[in-house]
Amino acid sequence: LVMHKLIYILTDSEGDVDGLSQLDEGDLVIVISVTGNYAKAVSAELSDVRATRVLLTQNTSFDLPGVFDWTLYISQAAHERGNTVYAEYGIRYFCDLLYNCYFRLLEEDRKENRA
């Protein structure tokens, strides 16, 4: 439980794919797939998920319409091989920004509810 949200991590070797069927419209699935290979591998499991599905990738030529509601590219240039500075630091930086924004919004919401 992080900031009153349950977070599940699913990888190619760990986690329960069956739990995805329990998600609803209020949930969010973020798939981080540097090259797009993992996203392709889980696309069948994600296609019927009712949650909002977001793909984060560095492969600008990769997209799976109908599987992901949003595709976010961590670089404007195509970086299709995995060993780049974007793969190592771009995804970490994005996740740090996402956490920071979420935390600030949560704190603002708490302050408004106290007033």
N, CA, C and O atoms as CSV, one atom per row, in Angstrom:
chain,resi,resn,atom,element,x,y,z
A,1,LEU,N,N,0.854,-1.175,0.000
A,1,LEU,CA,C,0.000,0.000,0.000
A,1,LEU,C,C,0.893,1.228,0.000
A,1,LEU,O,O,1.656,1.438,0.943
A,2,VAL,N,N,0.810,2.026,-1.023
A,2,VAL,CA,C,1.587,3.253,-1.143
A,2,VAL,C,C,0.615,4.397,-1.332
A,2,VAL,O,O,-0.146,4.418,-2.299
A,3,MET,N,N,0.635,5.354,-0.408
A,3,MET,CA,C,-0.250,6.518,-0.475
A,3,MET,C,C,-1.694,6.104,-0.742
A,3,MET,O,O,-2.377,6.697,-1.576
A,4,HIS,N,N,-2.143,5.092,-0.032
A,4,HIS,CA,C,-3.516,4.593,-0.097
A,4,HIS,C,C,-3.871,3.958,-1.431
A,4,HIS,O,O,-5.048,3.873,-1.782
A,5,LYS,N,N,-2.875,3.513,-2.176
A,5,LYS,CA,C,-3.112,2.825,-3.443
A,5,LYS,C,C,-2.378,1.494,-3.409
A,5,LYS,O,O,-1.235,1.411,-2.959
A,6,LEU,N,N,-3.039,0.467,-3.886
A,6,LEU,CA,C,-2.377,-0.832,-4.019
A,6,LEU,C,C,-1.582,-0.835,-5.311
A,6,LEU,O,O,-2.082,-0.440,-6.364
A,7,ILE,N,N,-0.353,-1.279,-5.220
A,7,ILE,CA,C,0.513,-1.340,-6.388
A,7,ILE,C,C,0.943,-2.792,-6.576
A,7,ILE,O,O,1.469,-3.424,-5.660
A,8,TYR,N,N,0.711,-3.299,-7.767
A,8,TYR,CA,C,1.127,-4.651,-8.116
A,8,TYR,C,C,2.187,-4.544,-9.208
A,8,TYR,O,O,2.070,-3.739,-10.132
A,9,ILE,N,N,3.198,-5.351,-9.085
A,9,ILE,CA,C,4.241,-5.388,-10.110
A,9,ILE,C,C,4.168,-6.735,-10.794
A,9,ILE,O,O,4.197,-7.787,-10.155
A,10,LEU,N,N,4.072,-6.677,-12.105
A,10,LEU,CA,C,3.987,-7.875,-12.920
A,10,LEU,C,C,5.140,-7.850,-13.913
A,10,LEU,O,O,5.290,-6.892,-14.672
A,11,THR,N,N,5.944,-8.889,-13.909
A,11,THR,CA,C,7.054,-8.983,-14.844
A,11,THR,C,C,6.887,-10.239,-15.684
A,11,THR,O,O,5.925,-10.990,-15.516
A,12,ASP,N,N,7.826,-10.458,-16.584
A,12,ASP,CA,C,7.749,-11.658,-17.412
A,12,ASP,C,C,8.029,-12.924,-16.613
A,12,ASP,O,O,7.760,-14.025,-17.093
A,13,SER,N,N,8.568,-12.785,-15.397
A,13,SER,CA,C,8.866,-13.974,-14.601
A,13,SER,C,C,8.158,-13.999,-13.252
A,13,SER,O,O,8.299,-14.969,-12.508
A,14,GLU,N,N,7.410,-12.970,-12.924
A,14,GLU,CA,C,6.804,-12.903,-11.599
A,14,GLU,C,C,5.476,-12.159,-11.642
A,14,GLU,O,O,5.308,-11.219,-12.419
A,15,GLY,N,N,4.547,-12.578,-10.817
A,15,GLY,CA,C,3.275,-11.887,-10.720
A,15,GLY,C,C,2.138,-12.737,-11.257
A,15,GLY,O,O,2.352,-13.757,-11.913
A,16,ASP,N,N,0.917,-12.288,-10.960
A,16,ASP,CA,C,-0.280,-13.026,-11.322
A,16,ASP,C,C,-1.055,-12.273,-12.398
A,16,ASP,O,O,-1.694,-11.262,-12.107
A,17,VAL,N,N,-1.005,-12.749,-13.624
A,17,VAL,CA,C,-1.696,-12.121,-14.749
A,17,VAL,C,C,-3.206,-12.149,-14.545
A,17,VAL,O,O,-3.913,-11.270,-15.037
A,18,ASP,N,N,-3.704,-13.145,-13.828
A,18,ASP,CA,C,-5.143,-13.270,-13.602
A,18,ASP,C,C,-5.714,-12.070,-12.844
A,18,ASP,O,O,-6.900,-11.766,-12.978
A,19,GLY,N,N,-4.895,-11.393,-12.059
A,19,GLY,CA,C,-5.352,-10.237,-11.311
A,19,GLY,C,C,-5.769,-9.074,-12.204
A,19,GLY,O,O,-6.525,-8.202,-11.773
A,20,LEU,N,N,-5.287,-9.053,-13.432
A,20,LEU,CA,C,-5.651,-7.976,-14.355
A,20,LEU,C,C,-7.147,-7.971,-14.661
A,20,LEU,O,O,-7.719,-6.911,-14.914
A,21,SER,N,N,-7.775,-9.118,-14.643
A,21,SER,CA,C,-9.201,-9.199,-14.964
A,21,SER,C,C,-10.072,-8.561,-13.883
A,21,SER,O,O,-11.246,-8.281,-14.123
A,22,GLN,N,N,-9.514,-8.332,-12.708
A,22,GLN,CA,C,-10.267,-7.726,-11.613
A,22,GLN,C,C,-10.214,-6.199,-11.630
A,22,GLN,O,O,-10.906,-5.550,-10.846
A,23,LEU,N,N,-9.413,-5.628,-12.501
A,23,LEU,CA,C,-9.287,-4.169,-12.562
A,23,LEU,C,C,-10.507,-3.560,-13.236
A,23,LEU,O,O,-11.146,-4.191,-14.079
A,24,ASP,N,N,-10.824,-2.325,-12.855
A,24,ASP,CA,C,-11.958,-1.643,-13.486
A,24,ASP,C,C,-11.532,-0.274,-14.016
A,24,ASP,O,O,-10.343,0.044,-14.050
A,25,GLU,N,N,-12.502,0.526,-14.425
A,25,GLU,CA,C,-12.231,1.809,-15.075
A,25,GLU,C,C,-11.483,2.799,-14.178
A,25,GLU,O,O,-10.844,3.722,-14.685
A,26,GLY,N,N,-11.549,2.627,-12.879
A,26,GLY,CA,C,-10.861,3.521,-11.959
A,26,GLY,C,C,-9.410,3.160,-11.726
A,26,GLY,O,O,-8.708,3.871,-11.007
A,27,ASP,N,N,-8.942,2.072,-12.318
A,27,ASP,CA,C,-7.577,1.609,-12.126
A,27,ASP,C,C,-6.695,2.027,-13.291
A,27,ASP,O,O,-7.179,2.410,-14.356
A,28,LEU,N,N,-5.403,1.945,-13.067
A,28,LEU,CA,C,-4.412,2.332,-14.070
A,28,LEU,C,C,-3.358,1.249,-14.180
A,28,LEU,O,O,-2.832,0.775,-13.172
A,29,VAL,N,N,-3.053,0.860,-15.406
A,29,VAL,CA,C,-1.982,-0.092,-15.682
A,29,VAL,C,C,-0.914,0.656,-16.471
A,29,VAL,O,O,-1.192,1.219,-17.530
A,30,ILE,N,N,0.308,0.658,-15.949
A,30,ILE,CA,C,1.437,1.268,-16.651
A,30,ILE,C,C,2.377,0.140,-17.040
A,30,ILE,O,O,2.881,-0.585,-16.182
A,31,VAL,N,N,2.609,-0.002,-18.331
A,31,VAL,CA,C,3.536,-1.010,-18.835
A,31,VAL,C,C,4.806,-0.284,-19.267
A,31,VAL,O,O,4.763,0.614,-20.108
A,32,ILE,N,N,5.932,-0.679,-18.686
A,32,ILE,CA,C,7.225,-0.110,-19.059
A,32,ILE,C,C,7.941,-1.155,-19.901
A,32,ILE,O,O,8.305,-2.228,-19.419
A,33,SER,N,N,8.131,-0.819,-21.151
A,33,SER,CA,C,8.745,-1.747,-22.097
A,33,SER,C,C,9.699,-0.945,-22.979
A,33,SER,O,O,9.270,-0.277,-23.920
A,34,VAL,N,N,10.966,-1.014,-22.676
A,34,VAL,CA,C,11.961,-0.182,-23.351
A,34,VAL,C,C,11.910,-0.370,-24.863
A,34,VAL,O,O,11.856,0.611,-25.604
A,35,THR,N,N,11.926,-1.607,-25.325
A,35,THR,CA,C,11.943,-1.868,-26.774
A,35,THR,C,C,10.562,-2.165,-27.340
A,35,THR,O,O,10.361,-2.104,-28.553
A,36,GLY,N,N,9.613,-2.485,-26.470
A,36,GLY,CA,C,8.277,-2.859,-26.917
A,36,GLY,C,C,8.044,-4.355,-26.894
A,36,GLY,O,O,6.912,-4.803,-27.069
A,37,ASN,N,N,9.089,-5.135,-26.683
A,37,ASN,CA,C,8.942,-6.597,-26.687
A,37,ASN,C,C,8.054,-7.099,-25.552
A,37,ASN,O,O,7.211,-7.970,-25.770
A,38,TYR,N,N,8.231,-6.564,-24.348
A,38,TYR,CA,C,7.389,-6.992,-23.229
A,38,TYR,C,C,5.943,-6.580,-23.473
A,38,TYR,O,O,5.022,-7.341,-23.179
A,39,ALA,N,N,5.741,-5.385,-24.006
A,39,ALA,CA,C,4.378,-4.928,-24.305
A,39,ALA,C,C,3.696,-5.864,-25.293
A,39,ALA,O,O,2.520,-6.194,-25.139
A,40,LYS,N,N,4.441,-6.288,-26.307
A,40,LYS,CA,C,3.887,-7.258,-27.266
A,40,LYS,C,C,3.527,-8.564,-26.578
A,40,LYS,O,O,2.486,-9.159,-26.858
A,41,ALA,N,N,4.395,-9.003,-25.675
A,41,ALA,CA,C,4.193,-10.290,-24.997
A,41,ALA,C,C,2.947,-10.291,-24.114
A,41,ALA,O,O,2.300,-11.328,-23.967
A,42,VAL,N,N,2.602,-9.145,-23.524
A,42,VAL,CA,C,1.441,-9.099,-22.628
A,42,VAL,C,C,0.207,-8.490,-23.289
A,42,VAL,O,O,-0.817,-8.305,-22.632
A,43,SER,N,N,0.294,-8.181,-24.562
A,43,SER,CA,C,-0.823,-7.505,-25.234
A,43,SER,C,C,-2.117,-8.321,-25.207
A,43,SER,O,O,-3.198,-7.745,-25.084
A,44,ALA,N,N,-2.031,-9.631,-25.317
A,44,ALA,CA,C,-3.243,-10.458,-25.278
A,44,ALA,C,C,-3.919,-10.368,-23.910
A,44,ALA,O,O,-5.144,-10.292,-23.824
A,45,GLU,N,N,-3.118,-10.378,-22.842
A,45,GLU,CA,C,-3.670,-10.273,-21.492
A,45,GLU,C,C,-4.267,-8.899,-21.223
A,45,GLU,O,O,-5.215,-8.775,-20.448
A,46,LEU,N,N,-3.721,-7.869,-21.854
A,46,LEU,CA,C,-4.180,-6.503,-21.604
A,46,LEU,C,C,-5.362,-6.073,-22.458
A,46,LEU,O,O,-6.056,-5.119,-22.107
A,47,SER,N,N,-5.604,-6.745,-23.556
A,47,SER,CA,C,-6.605,-6.270,-24.507
A,47,SER,C,C,-8.012,-6.199,-23.909
A,47,SER,O,O,-8.808,-5.368,-24.347
A,48,ASP,N,N,-8.340,-7.031,-22.936
A,48,ASP,CA,C,-9.674,-7.013,-22.330
A,48,ASP,C,C,-9.720,-6.340,-20.969
A,48,ASP,O,O,-10.767,-6.333,-20.322
A,49,VAL,N,N,-8.606,-5.776,-20.522
A,49,VAL,CA,C,-8.558,-5.118,-19.221
A,49,VAL,C,C,-9.356,-3.818,-19.289
A,49,VAL,O,O,-9.202,-3.040,-20.231
A,50,ARG,N,N,-10.206,-3.585,-18.291
A,50,ARG,CA,C,-11.067,-2.395,-18.296
A,50,ARG,C,C,-10.351,-1.149,-17.782
A,50,ARG,O,O,-10.851,-0.041,-17.976
A,51,ALA,N,N,-9.208,-1.294,-17.138
A,51,ALA,CA,C,-8.457,-0.155,-16.607
A,51,ALA,C,C,-7.843,0.654,-17.748
A,51,ALA,O,O,-7.706,0.163,-18.869
A,52,THR,N,N,-7.481,1.883,-17.452
A,52,THR,CA,C,-6.731,2.687,-18.412
A,52,THR,C,C,-5.348,2.068,-18.541
A,52,THR,O,O,-4.701,1.765,-17.538
A,53,ARG,N,N,-4.895,1.879,-19.783
A,53,ARG,CA,C,-3.616,1.209,-20.046
A,53,ARG,C,C,-2.657,2.178,-20.721
A,53,ARG,O,O,-2.964,2.746,-21.769
A,54,VAL,N,N,-1.495,2.357,-20.108
A,54,VAL,CA,C,-0.488,3.287,-20.608
A,54,VAL,C,C,0.800,2.518,-20.875
A,54,VAL,O,O,1.240,1.714,-20.054
A,55,LEU,N,N,1.392,2.775,-22.028
A,55,LEU,CA,C,2.686,2.179,-22.381
A,55,LEU,C,C,3.756,3.254,-22.328
A,55,LEU,O,O,3.588,4.330,-22.903
A,56,LEU,N,N,4.847,2.971,-21.645
A,56,LEU,CA,C,6.018,3.836,-21.601
A,56,LEU,C,C,7.146,3.108,-22.313
A,56,LEU,O,O,7.545,2.021,-21.898
A,57,THR,N,N,7.662,3.704,-23.387
A,57,THR,CA,C,8.689,3.038,-24.185
A,57,THR,C,C,9.647,4.063,-24.779
A,57,THR,O,O,9.336,5.253,-24.846
A,58,GLN,N,N,10.803,3.594,-25.206
A,58,GLN,CA,C,11.728,4.455,-25.928
A,58,GLN,C,C,11.700,4.164,-27.428
A,58,GLN,O,O,12.366,4.851,-28.204
A,59,ASN,N,N,10.950,3.172,-27.832
A,59,ASN,CA,C,10.861,2.779,-29.235
A,59,ASN,C,C,9.745,3.592,-29.905
A,59,ASN,O,O,8.568,3.248,-29.791
A,60,THR,N,N,10.114,4.656,-30.592
A,60,THR,CA,C,9.121,5.564,-31.177
A,60,THR,C,C,8.373,4.962,-32.360
A,60,THR,O,O,7.367,5.519,-32.799
A,61,SER,N,N,8.841,3.851,-32.874
A,61,SER,CA,C,8.127,3.219,-33.985
A,61,SER,C,C,7.183,2.126,-33.488
A,61,SER,O,O,6.587,1.404,-34.288
A,62,PHE,N,N,7.050,2.007,-32.178
A,62,PHE,CA,C,6.230,0.946,-31.600
A,62,PHE,C,C,4.909,1.507,-31.090
A,62,PHE,O,O,4.885,2.527,-30.401
A,63,ASP,N,N,3.818,0.839,-31.429
A,63,ASP,CA,C,2.497,1.205,-30.922
A,63,ASP,C,C,1.588,-0.004,-31.097
A,63,ASP,O,O,1.695,-0.733,-32.084
A,64,LEU,N,N,0.715,-0.209,-30.158
A,64,LEU,CA,C,-0.270,-1.286,-30.249
A,64,LEU,C,C,-1.656,-0.671,-30.104
A,64,LEU,O,O,-2.216,-0.675,-29.008
A,65,PRO,N,N,-2.222,-0.142,-31.184
A,65,PRO,CA,C,-3.550,0.455,-31.076
A,65,PRO,C,C,-4.567,-0.584,-30.616
A,65,PRO,O,O,-4.519,-1.742,-31.031
A,66,GLY,N,N,-5.472,-0.165,-29.769
A,66,GLY,CA,C,-6.472,-1.076,-29.255
A,66,GLY,C,C,-6.042,-1.776,-27.983
A,66,GLY,O,O,-6.886,-2.288,-27.247
A,67,VAL,N,N,-4.742,-1.810,-27.705
A,67,VAL,CA,C,-4.251,-2.423,-26.479
A,67,VAL,C,C,-3.984,-1.338,-25.436
A,67,VAL,O,O,-4.361,-1.482,-24.273
A,68,PHE,N,N,-3.332,-0.252,-25.857
A,68,PHE,CA,C,-2.991,0.824,-24.935
A,68,PHE,C,C,-3.806,2.071,-25.254
A,68,PHE,O,O,-3.987,2.439,-26.415
A,69,ASP,N,N,-4.293,2.711,-24.192
A,69,ASP,CA,C,-5.032,3.959,-24.353
A,69,ASP,C,C,-4.083,5.111,-24.648
A,69,ASP,O,O,-4.423,6.043,-25.376
A,70,TRP,N,N,-2.903,5.034,-24.078
A,70,TRP,CA,C,-1.874,6.065,-24.266
A,70,TRP,C,C,-0.532,5.393,-24.466
A,70,TRP,O,O,-0.236,4.387,-23.821
A,71,THR,N,N,0.284,5.941,-25.357
A,71,THR,CA,C,1.666,5.505,-25.502
A,71,THR,C,C,2.538,6.730,-25.284
A,71,THR,O,O,2.409,7.726,-25.995
A,72,LEU,N,N,3.426,6.654,-24.300
A,72,LEU,CA,C,4.333,7.754,-23.976
A,72,LEU,C,C,5.747,7.351,-24.365
A,72,LEU,O,O,6.246,6.304,-23.952
A,73,TYR,N,N,6.379,8.192,-25.161
A,73,TYR,CA,C,7.744,7.928,-25.609
A,73,TYR,C,C,8.693,8.776,-24.774
A,73,TYR,O,O,8.460,9.973,-24.606
A,74,ILE,N,N,9.754,8.182,-24.249
A,74,ILE,CA,C,10.673,8.925,-23.402
A,74,ILE,C,C,11.733,9.670,-24.204
A,74,ILE,O,O,12.628,10.290,-23.631
A,75,SER,N,N,11.634,9.610,-25.512
A,75,SER,CA,C,12.563,10.324,-26.377
A,75,SER,C,C,11.863,10.618,-27.702
A,75,SER,O,O,11.008,9.851,-28.145
A,76,GLN,N,N,12.228,11.717,-28.320
A,76,GLN,CA,C,11.678,12.014,-29.639
A,76,GLN,C,C,12.372,11.215,-30.726
A,76,GLN,O,O,11.785,10.947,-31.775
A,77,ALA,N,N,13.611,10.836,-30.483
A,77,ALA,CA,C,14.370,10.064,-31.465
A,77,ALA,C,C,14.117,8.576,-31.258
A,77,ALA,O,O,13.805,8.142,-30.149
A,78,ALA,N,N,14.249,7.809,-32.313
A,78,ALA,CA,C,14.055,6.361,-32.229
A,78,ALA,C,C,15.269,5.725,-31.560
A,78,ALA,O,O,16.402,5.896,-32.010
A,79,HIS,N,N,15.016,4.997,-30.489
A,79,HIS,CA,C,16.057,4.245,-29.776
A,79,HIS,C,C,15.533,2.836,-29.596
A,79,HIS,O,O,14.976,2.501,-28.551
A,80,GLU,N,N,15.708,2.027,-30.595
A,80,GLU,CA,C,15.094,0.701,-30.571
A,80,GLU,C,C,15.947,-0.346,-29.889
A,80,GLU,O,O,15.441,-1.406,-29.521
A,81,ARG,N,N,17.208,-0.081,-29.716
A,81,ARG,CA,C,18.004,-1.044,-28.970
A,81,ARG,C,C,18.002,-0.635,-27.502
A,81,ARG,O,O,17.908,0.551,-27.185
A,82,GLY,N,N,18.104,-1.599,-26.620
A,82,GLY,CA,C,17.887,-1.371,-25.201
A,82,GLY,C,C,18.977,-0.650,-24.437
A,82,GLY,O,O,18.680,-0.040,-23.410
A,83,ASN,N,N,20.224,-0.687,-24.882
A,83,ASN,CA,C,21.322,-0.119,-24.117
A,83,ASN,C,C,21.584,1.334,-24.479
A,83,ASN,O,O,22.550,1.632,-25.181
A,84,THR,N,N,20.750,2.228,-24.016
A,84,THR,CA,C,20.964,3.654,-24.243
A,84,THR,C,C,20.781,4.384,-22.930
A,84,THR,O,O,20.274,3.829,-21.955
A,85,VAL,N,N,21.200,5.633,-22.920
A,85,VAL,CA,C,21.019,6.453,-21.729
A,85,VAL,C,C,19.527,6.625,-21.427
A,85,VAL,O,O,19.144,6.768,-20.266
A,86,TYR,N,N,18.689,6.611,-22.460
A,86,TYR,CA,C,17.246,6.736,-22.244
A,86,TYR,C,C,16.690,5.515,-21.529
A,86,TYR,O,O,15.809,5.636,-20.677
A,87,ALA,N,N,17.199,4.352,-21.871
A,87,ALA,CA,C,16.719,3.134,-21.217
A,87,ALA,C,C,17.080,3.150,-19.742
A,87,ALA,O,O,16.267,2.781,-18.895
A,88,GLU,N,N,18.283,3.571,-19.440
A,88,GLU,CA,C,18.746,3.555,-18.056
A,88,GLU,C,C,18.173,4.694,-17.229
A,88,GLU,O,O,17.625,4.462,-16.152
A,89,TYR,N,N,18.293,5.926,-17.722
A,89,TYR,CA,C,17.931,7.076,-16.902
A,89,TYR,C,C,16.588,7.696,-17.270
A,89,TYR,O,O,15.926,8.276,-16.410
A,90,GLY,N,N,16.177,7.587,-18.513
A,90,GLY,CA,C,14.923,8.187,-18.942
A,90,GLY,C,C,13.727,7.609,-18.215
A,90,GLY,O,O,12.839,8.348,-17.790
A,91,ILE,N,N,13.696,6.309,-18.071
A,91,ILE,CA,C,12.576,5.662,-17.396
A,91,ILE,C,C,12.614,5.959,-15.897
A,91,ILE,O,O,11.571,6.193,-15.286
A,92,ARG,N,N,13.786,5.951,-15.312
A,92,ARG,CA,C,13.899,6.312,-13.888
A,92,ARG,C,C,13.434,7.749,-13.659
A,92,ARG,O,O,12.702,8.034,-12.711
A,93,TYR,N,N,13.867,8.641,-14.536
A,93,TYR,CA,C,13.493,10.051,-14.417
A,93,TYR,C,C,11.986,10.210,-14.570
A,93,TYR,O,O,11.364,10.940,-13.799
A,94,PHE,N,N,11.394,9.542,-15.547
A,94,PHE,CA,C,9.951,9.610,-15.744
A,94,PHE,C,C,9.211,9.111,-14.504
A,94,PHE,O,O,8.269,9.755,-14.041
A,95,CYS,N,N,9.628,7.981,-13.974
A,95,CYS,CA,C,8.955,7.424,-12.792
A,95,CYS,C,C,9.105,8.357,-11.591
A,95,CYS,O,O,8.175,8.488,-10.794
A,96,ASP,N,N,10.252,8.999,-11.453
A,96,ASP,CA,C,10.450,9.960,-10.376
A,96,ASP,C,C,9.507,11.156,-10.533
A,96,ASP,O,O,8.906,11.608,-9.558
A,97,LEU,N,N,9.380,11.664,-11.759
A,97,LEU,CA,C,8.461,12.774,-12.011
A,97,LEU,C,C,7.011,12.364,-11.760
A,97,LEU,O,O,6.245,13.121,-11.165
A,98,LEU,N,N,6.643,11.191,-12.204
A,98,LEU,CA,C,5.288,10.694,-12.002
A,98,LEU,C,C,4.971,10.586,-10.511
A,98,LEU,O,O,3.911,11.028,-10.066
A,99,TYR,N,N,5.876,10.005,-9.748
A,99,TYR,CA,C,5.687,9.883,-8.303
A,99,TYR,C,C,5.553,11.260,-7.655
A,99,TYR,O,O,4.670,11.480,-6.826
A,100,ASN,N,N,6.435,12.184,-8.039
A,100,ASN,CA,C,6.415,13.530,-7.473
A,100,ASN,C,C,5.099,14.234,-7.772
A,100,ASN,O,O,4.508,14.833,-6.874
A,101,CYS,N,N,4.631,14.176,-9.003
A,101,CYS,CA,C,3.361,14.817,-9.378
A,101,CYS,C,C,2.197,14.185,-8.627
A,101,CYS,O,O,1.322,14.891,-8.127
A,102,TYR,N,N,2.184,12.866,-8.547
A,102,TYR,CA,C,1.113,12.172,-7.839
A,102,TYR,C,C,1.111,12.569,-6.365
A,102,TYR,O,O,0.052,12.832,-5.795
A,103,PHE,N,N,2.272,12.612,-5.757
A,103,PHE,CA,C,2.377,12.962,-4.343
A,103,PHE,C,C,1.874,14.376,-4.096
A,103,PHE,O,O,1.152,14.613,-3.128
A,104,ARG,N,N,2.249,15.328,-4.965
A,104,ARG,CA,C,1.779,16.712,-4.802
A,104,ARG,C,C,0.268,16.810,-4.957
A,104,ARG,O,O,-0.388,17.504,-4.180
A,105,LEU,N,N,-0.293,16.128,-5.946
A,105,LEU,CA,C,-1.748,16.145,-6.131
A,105,LEU,C,C,-2.469,15.527,-4.938
A,105,LEU,O,O,-3.509,16.028,-4.511
A,106,LEU,N,N,-1.926,14.454,-4.408
A,106,LEU,CA,C,-2.515,13.807,-3.244
A,106,LEU,C,C,-2.486,14.740,-2.038
A,106,LEU,O,O,-3.469,14.831,-1.303
A,107,GLU,N,N,-1.367,15.432,-1.829
A,107,GLU,CA,C,-1.264,16.379,-0.715
A,107,GLU,C,C,-2.240,17.536,-0.883
A,107,GLU,O,O,-2.863,17.949,0.096
A,108,GLU,N,N,-2.394,18.074,-2.092
A,108,GLU,CA,C,-3.351,19.150,-2.342
A,108,GLU,C,C,-4.770,18.679,-2.060
A,108,GLU,O,O,-5.568,19.417,-1.482
A,109,ASP,N,N,-5.086,17.464,-2.461
A,109,ASP,CA,C,-6.408,16.907,-2.235
A,109,ASP,C,C,-6.675,16.751,-0.739
A,109,ASP,O,O,-7.774,17.038,-0.264
A,110,ARG,N,N,-5.671,16.297,-0.006
A,110,ARG,CA,C,-5.826,16.144,1.446
A,110,ARG,C,C,-6.074,17.487,2.112
A,110,ARG,O,O,-6.915,17.594,3.004
A,111,LYS,N,N,-5.340,18.522,1.680
A,111,LYS,CA,C,-5.512,19.867,2.263
A,111,LYS,C,C,-6.905,20.403,1.979
A,111,LYS,O,O,-7.525,21.002,2.857
A,112,GLU,N,N,-7.403,20.198,0.775
A,112,GLU,CA,C,-8.742,20.665,0.418
A,112,GLU,C,C,-9.818,19.947,1.215
A,112,GLU,O,O,-10.821,20.556,1.587
A,113,ASN,N,N,-9.626,18.675,1.479
A,113,ASN,CA,C,-10.614,17.894,2.232
A,113,ASN,C,C,-10.605,18.236,3.725
A,113,ASN,O,O,-11.606,18.032,4.411
A,114,ARG,N,N,-9.478,18.757,4.232
A,114,ARG,CA,C,-9.399,19.173,5.639
A,114,ARG,C,C,-10.101,20.506,5.860
A,114,ARG,O,O,-10.594,20.781,6.954
A,115,ALA,N,N,-10.146,21.326,4.829
A,115,ALA,CA,C,-10.721,22.684,4.969
A,115,ALA,C,C,-12.225,22.674,5.016
A,115,ALA,O,O,-12.846,23.730,5.130
